[in-house]
């Protein structure tokens, strides 16, 4: 059973959906500490003036926000950010071939008023995954699993994976900096790292940039979007036992 464990993020890029389509179970790791300058509440889109950030404002209490688990972070609703985000998307992509196809779905999300950031971003991500045709993956939230906070980050991750009966763990490449690979080896659990070497697709505003929100891919390629995620997928992950990724 292939399992992916990843923090929820706002309108993620293509690589997250590649991990989703590879996973039998995809766990939103939403009970770990919120990272203030990460992608939990923001992402980038392309515009005629270059890339811009779309940021969901969250409630800040000084440094306490970075001591708060992701699933308890609240959205600030005294700002008209949904209208601004939707306006930016409409202005940037109204001429994209498939913008009108997905506009009603996005309008529904920008009409929501979720209290918690994770509720909004997780539902948004799952809905986009289904739109891409990734219907077999099961989604879970770590905050609903009552996992103990004991040992190292790798210990907790292995506890989660064992509880799910994982036989294969797929991770983003940045985890190589902190995952204790020897513990995976002792547990007999294969560890695989993603390699993001996707083919290019048409974009409205050159030069090509592969790291913007998946909305760019959807608006530009429509029903073919999944093929740009799956393409060369057999080469996108390598075992941690392969010296080339150590």
Secondary structure, 3 states (H helix, E strand, C coil): CEEEEECCCCCCEHHHHHHHHHCCEEEECCCCECCCCCCCCEEEEEECCEEEEEECCECCCHHHHHHCEHHHCEECCCCCHHHHHHHHHHHHHCCCCCHHHHHHHHHHHCCCCCCEHHHHHHHHHHHHHHHCCCCCCEEEEHHHCCCCCCCCHHHHHHHHHHHHCCCEEEECHHHHHCCCHHHHHHHCCEEEEECCCCCCCCCCCCCCCCCCEHHHHHHHHHHHHHHHHHCCHHHCEEECCCHHHC
